[in-house]
């Protein structure tokens, strides 16, 4: 199973750690989407920036 992660809010003014987490997921600008594996590492990253993204199962 995989998770589709989409950046829905801007990274401007966010903490460096949140920006780094978004970049690690492949999200650079609003509207960017990536498909990530459904594993504990990915879920941890999603939890750190859950207020900036939208997640759907694929």
Kinemage of the C-alpha trace (Angstrom):
@kinemage 1
@onewidth
@group {chain A} dominant
@subgroup {mainchain}
@vectorlist {calphas} color= white
{ca unk a 1} P 0.000 0.000 0.000
{ca unk a 2} L 1.179 3.538 -0.663
{ca unk a 3} L 0.294 7.019 0.534
{ca unk a 4} L -0.149 10.030 -1.725
{ca unk a 5} L 1.087 13.149 0.071
{ca unk a 6} L 0.174 16.635 -1.232
{ca unk a 7} L 1.499 19.940 0.111
{ca unk a 8} L -1.506 22.219 0.697
{ca unk a 9} L 0.032 25.114 2.642
{ca unk a 10} L 3.114 27.252 2.124
{ca unk a 11} L 6.473 26.478 3.721
{ca unk a 12} L 7.269 30.201 4.114
{ca unk a 13} L 7.947 31.108 7.730
{ca unk a 14} L 7.957 27.486 8.927
{ca unk a 15} L 10.583 25.956 11.178
{ca unk a 16} L 13.692 24.644 9.432
{ca unk a 17} L 12.867 21.128 10.630
{ca unk a 18} L 9.403 21.290 9.032
{ca unk a 19} L 10.848 22.541 5.732
{ca unk a 20} L 13.467 19.776 5.801
{ca unk a 21} L 10.781 17.165 6.461
{ca unk a 22} L 8.685 18.414 3.525
{ca unk a 23} L 11.757 18.362 1.285
{ca unk a 24} L 12.572 14.813 2.414
{ca unk a 25} L 9.085 13.807 1.255
{ca unk a 26} L 9.753 15.469 -2.107
{ca unk a 27} L 7.439 18.428 -1.492
{ca unk a 28} L 8.827 21.794 -2.578
{ca unk a 29} L 5.854 24.006 -3.477
{ca unk a 30} L 2.096 24.127 -2.916
{ca unk a 31} L 0.351 21.474 -4.982
{ca unk a 32} L 3.337 19.119 -5.193
{ca unk a 33} L 2.384 15.469 -4.692
{ca unk a 34} L 4.453 12.363 -4.119
{ca unk a 35} L 3.671 8.711 -3.529
{ca unk a 36} L 5.393 7.356 -0.433
{ca unk a 37} L 5.549 3.854 1.044
{ca unk a 38} L 3.257 3.166 3.993
{ca unk a 39} L 5.846 2.515 6.711
{ca unk a 40} L 6.673 3.911 10.173
{ca unk a 41} L 9.350 6.282 8.832
{ca unk a 42} L 6.951 7.928 6.399
{ca unk a 43} L 4.179 8.128 8.995
{ca unk a 44} L 6.574 9.886 11.388
{ca unk a 45} L 7.401 12.498 8.739
{ca unk a 46} L 3.709 12.956 7.968
{ca unk a 47} L 2.946 13.482 11.664
{ca unk a 48} L 5.514 16.294 11.920
{ca unk a 49} L 3.921 18.315 9.113
{ca unk a 50} L 0.318 17.059 9.170
{ca unk a 51} L -0.999 20.643 9.348
{ca unk a 52} L 0.661 21.462 5.997
{ca unk a 53} L -0.296 18.415 3.924
{ca unk a 54} L -3.150 16.227 2.745
{ca unk a 55} L -2.698 12.443 2.749
{ca unk a 56} L -4.706 9.895 0.767
{ca unk a 57} L -4.269 6.154 0.381
{ca unk a 58} L -3.394 4.918 -3.060
